[in-house]
């Protein structure tokens, strides 16, 4: 099976601004973050798309960070489709891809957090409508990013002779990542995505940024099967990603898993110790054990692309080196 396994890729979330003390040079802070991620072995630095205070706007942030490094790639994890018209987004994305030498991956989803909409004065439609918009936008984005001129009249978008405006052949290929968990989004990902980001987040709590997760192995298998069924023969070309929720170095992996399960049980998160030790959303143990977990996730689920939160940076740097050794 080893001949068919994808190489590992690792990304770090770089969503928030640097320290807010007076005089902080945010440009220098951001670029040092990118330099540090590249030196630590990360492949991608990603930025979210939230309007709440303290969060960096993703696309302009990418351009600034990319100036400081030569091999690190950048991505959005993920853009809220409702904030972007497909043509206007494609113009920005195509330009970023061209200016960074093709080091950009477009992550997009249907949107989920009502506070983001409230801050911007935008209507927060039911999930079915948000997913309808995403379903209409995705093929338009694909065509535009291929350099095509598009005329379209649909339920949510219309355009006439639309294109990104870049010279022919100027836009490197832009991989599209689709992130989410719902059944329709997973099927859309199977149809359109180059990369599928599996969130394991089942239900939005009070329409905010908190979620009710399901990190069990059986549930993850079901989500991947939805992608596989929708993708058909192209499933082998899809890269699977997870956002790891907890990265913790410990000499007693069993005890850590047991403690974690007890801690989250009052929150309504029901997880067996076995699932906690086998789900790719959680990573804990010694550096060697965590590296082995990544290998197991790649072999068991086909997941080869792992995203960590900033608080796991130092531990992940060690794990990355060991996993690739």
C-alpha positions in Angstrom: 0.0 0.0 0.0 2.9 2.3 0.6 3.3 3.0 -3.2 -0.1 4.7 -3.3 0.3 6.8 -0.2 0.4 10.5 -0.6 3.4 12.4 0.9 2.6 14.2 4.1 1.8 17.9 4.1 1.4 20.1 7.2 -0.1 23.5 7.6 -0.3 26.0 10.5 -3.2 28.3 11.1 -2.1 31.9 11.3 -5.4 33.5 11.8 -4.9 36.1 14.5 -3.0 39.4 14.5 0.1 39.6 16.6 0.4 41.2 20.1 -1.7 44.3 20.4 0.7 46.3 22.4 1.4 49.8 21.1 4.2 49.8 18.6 3.9 46.2 17.4 5.1 46.0 13.8 2.4 43.7 12.4 4.1 43.3 9.1 7.3 42.2 10.7 5.4 39.9 13.1 3.5 38.3 10.2 6.6 37.7 8.1 8.5 36.3 11.0 5.6 33.9 11.5 5.9 32.8 7.9 9.7 32.4 8.1 9.4 30.4 11.3 6.8 28.1 9.8 8.9 27.5 6.7 12.0 26.7 8.9 10.0 24.3 11.1 9.0 22.2 8.1 5.4 23.3 7.6 4.3 23.3 4.0 1.4 25.8 4.2 0.4 28.8 6.3 -3.4 29.3 6.3 -5.7 32.1 7.2 -9.4 32.0 8.2 -12.2 34.4 7.0 -14.0 35.8 10.0 -15.1 39.4 10.7 -14.8 39.3 14.5 -12.2 41.6 16.0 -8.6 40.4 16.1 -8.8 38.2 13.0 -6.6 39.0 10.0 -8.2 39.5 6.6 -7.0 36.5 4.6 -6.1 37.6 1.1 -4.1 40.7 1.7 -2.4 38.9 4.6 -1.2 36.2 2.2 0.5 38.6 -0.1 2.4 40.3 2.7 3.5 37.0 4.3 4.6 35.5 1.0 7.2 38.2 0.5 9.3 36.8 3.4 9.7 33.2 2.2 10.4 31.2 -1.0 8.9 27.7 -0.6 6.1 28.0 1.9 2.7 27.9 0.4 -0.4 29.8 1.6 -4.1 29.1 1.8 -7.4 30.1 3.2 -9.0 27.8 5.8 -11.6 28.7 4.7 -13.2 31.6 2.9 -16.9 32.2 3.6 -18.4 31.9 0.1 -21.2 34.3 1.1 -18.7 37.1 1.5 -17.4 36.8 -2.1 -18.9 37.2 -5.6 -17.3 34.5 -7.7 -15.8 36.8 -10.3 -14.4 39.3 -7.7 -12.9 36.4 -5.7 -11.5 34.8 -8.8 -9.7 38.0 -9.8 -8.1 38.3 -6.4 -7.1 34.7 -6.2 -5.7 34.6 -9.7 -3.7 37.7 -9.0 -2.3 36.3 -5.7 -1.4 33.0 -7.4 0.4 34.9 -10.1 2.3 37.2 -7.7 3.3 34.3 -5.4 4.6 32.0 -8.1 1.7 29.6 -7.7 2.0 29.2 -3.9 -1.6 29.7 -3.2 -4.5 27.2 -2.4 -8.1 28.5 -2.3 -10.0 27.1 0.6 -13.7 27.8 0.6 -16.9 26.8 2.5 -20.5 27.7 2.9 -20.1 29.9 5.9 -21.4 29.0 9.4 -21.0 31.7 12.1 -23.8 34.2 12.5 -21.6 36.8 14.3 -19.6 37.2 11.1 -22.8 38.0 9.2 -24.1 40.3 11.9 -20.8 42.3 12.0 -21.0 42.8 8.2 -24.8 43.5 8.1 -25.4 40.5 5.9 -28.4 38.2 6.0 -27.8 34.9 7.6 -29.7 32.4 5.5 -30.5 28.8 6.4 -27.8 26.2 5.7 -29.6 24.9 2.6 -29.5 28.4 1.0 -25.8 28.9 1.9 -24.9 25.5 0.4 -27.0 26.3 -2.7 -24.9 29.4 -3.2 -21.7 27.5 -2.7 -22.9 24.8 -5.2 -23.5 27.5 -7.8 -20.3 29.4 -7.1 -17.9 26.4 -7.3 -18.1 25.6 -11.1 -17.9 29.4 -11.8 -14.7 29.7 -9.8 -13.2 26.7 -11.5 -13.9 28.1 -15.0 -12.7 31.6 -14.1 -9.4 30.3 -12.5 -8.8 28.2 -15.7 -8.8 31.5 -17.6 -12.1 31.0 -19.2 -14.6 33.8 -20.0 -17.9 33.0 -18.4 -21.5 34.0 -19.1 -23.9 32.7 -16.5 -27.4 33.4 -15.2 -28.4 31.4 -12.1 -30.4 31.6 -8.9 -27.7 33.5 -7.0 -25.2 34.8 -9.5 -25.2 36.3 -13.0 -22.3 37.4 -15.1 -21.7 38.4 -18.7 -18.4 37.8 -20.5 -16.6 37.6 -17.1 -12.9 36.8 -16.7 -10.2 37.5 -14.3 -8.5 40.0 -16.6 -5.1 38.4 -16.3 -3.1 37.8 -19.5 -3.6 34.3 -21.0 -1.4 31.8 -19.2 -0.5 34.2 -16.4 -2.4 32.3 -13.7 -0.8 29.2 -12.2 -3.1 26.4 -11.3 -4.9 27.1 -8.1 -6.0 24.0 -6.1 -9.4 24.3 -4.5 -10.0 23.1 -1.0 -13.5 22.7 0.2 -14.0 22.5 4.0 -17.0 21.5 6.0 -18.8 18.5 7.3 -22.4 18.4 6.1 -23.6 15.8 3.7 -24.2 18.2 0.8 -20.9 20.0 1.3 -19.0 16.6 1.4 -20.7 15.7 -1.9 -19.8 19.0 -3.5 -16.2 18.4 -2.3 -16.2 15.1 -4.0 -17.4 16.8 -7.2 -15.1 19.9 -7.3 -12.3 19.8 -4.7 -8.7 19.1 -5.1 -8.4 19.0 -1.3 -11.2 18.1 1.1 -10.9 19.5 4.7 -12.8 17.3 7.1 -13.8 19.3 10.1 -15.6 16.7 12.2 -17.8 19.6 13.4 -21.4 18.4 13.2 -23.6 21.1 14.7 -23.2 24.9 15.1 -24.0 25.9 18.7 -26.2 29.0 19.0 -25.2 30.1 15.4 -21.8 31.1 16.8 -18.2 30.0 16.4 -18.6 26.9 18.8 -19.6 23.5 17.4 -20.7 20.1 18.5 -18.1 17.7 17.2 -18.2 14.0 16.3 -14.6 12.7 16.1 -15.4 9.0 16.2 -13.8 6.8 13.7 -17.1 5.5 12.4 -18.4 9.0 11.7 -15.2 10.0 9.9 -15.4 6.9 7.8 -19.0 7.9 6.8 -17.9 11.4 5.8 -15.0 10.1 3.7 -17.4 7.7 2.0 -19.7 10.6 1.0 -16.7 12.2 -0.7 -15.7 9.0 -2.4 -19.1 8.3 -3.8 -19.5 11.8 -5.2 -16.0 11.8 -6.6 -16.1 8.5 -8.4 -13.0 7.8 -10.4 -11.4 11.1 -9.4 -11.3 10.2 -5.7 -7.7 9.0 -6.0 -6.7 12.6 -7.0 -8.3 14.2 -3.9 -6.1 15.1 -1.0 -7.7 14.6 2.4 -7.1 17.2 5.2 -8.0 17.4 8.9 -7.8 20.3 11.3 -6.3 18.9 14.5 -8.1 20.2 17.6 -5.6 19.1 20.2 -1.8 18.5 20.0 -0.3 17.4 23.3 3.1 15.8 24.1 2.9 13.3 26.9 4.7 10.1 28.1 1.4 8.4 28.9 -0.8 8.4 25.8 -3.4 6.2 27.4 -3.9 8.4 30.4 -4.0 11.5 28.3 -6.8 9.9 26.1 -8.7 8.8 29.2 -8.4 12.3 30.8 -9.5 14.0 27.6 -12.6 11.9 27.2 -13.7 12.5 30.8 -13.0 16.3 30.4 -15.2 16.7 27.3 -18.0 14.4 28.4 -19.9 17.1 30.3 -19.7 19.2 27.1 -21.7 16.6 25.3 -18.7 15.2 23.4 -19.0 11.5 23.6 -15.8 9.8 22.7 -14.4 6.4 23.7 -10.7 6.2 24.7 -10.2 4.0 21.7 -11.6 6.6 19.3 -9.6 9.3 21.0 -6.4 7.4 20.3 -7.3 6.7 16.7 -9.1 9.8 15.4 -6.9 12.1 13.3 -8.5 15.2 15.0 -6.6 14.6 18.2 -2.8 14.0 18.4 -1.1 13.1 21.7 1.7 10.9 23.0 5.5 11.0 22.7 6.9 12.6 19.5 7.4 9.0 18.2 3.9 8.0 19.1 2.4 11.1 17.5 4.4 10.5 14.3 3.1 6.9 14.3 -0.4 8.2 14.6 0.0 10.4 11.5 1.2 7.3 9.6 -1.7 5.3 10.9 -4.2 8.0 9.8 -2.7 8.1 6.4 -2.9 4.3 6.0 -6.3 3.9 7.7 -8.2 6.9 6.3 -6.1 8.2 3.4 -5.5 11.5 5.3 -2.1 12.9 4.5 -2.6 16.7 5.1 -2.8 17.9 8.7 -3.5 21.4 10.0 -2.4 22.5 13.5 -3.4 25.4 15.6 -0.8 27.9 16.7 -0.6 26.6 20.2 0.7 23.3 18.8 3.5 24.9 16.8 6.6 23.7 18.8 5.3 20.2 19.3 4.3 19.8 15.6 7.7 21.0 14.4 9.2 18.0 16.3 6.5 15.6 15.0 7.0 16.8 11.4 10.7 16.1 11.5 10.2 12.6 13.0 7.3 11.7 10.7 9.4 12.5 7.6 12.6 10.8 8.8 
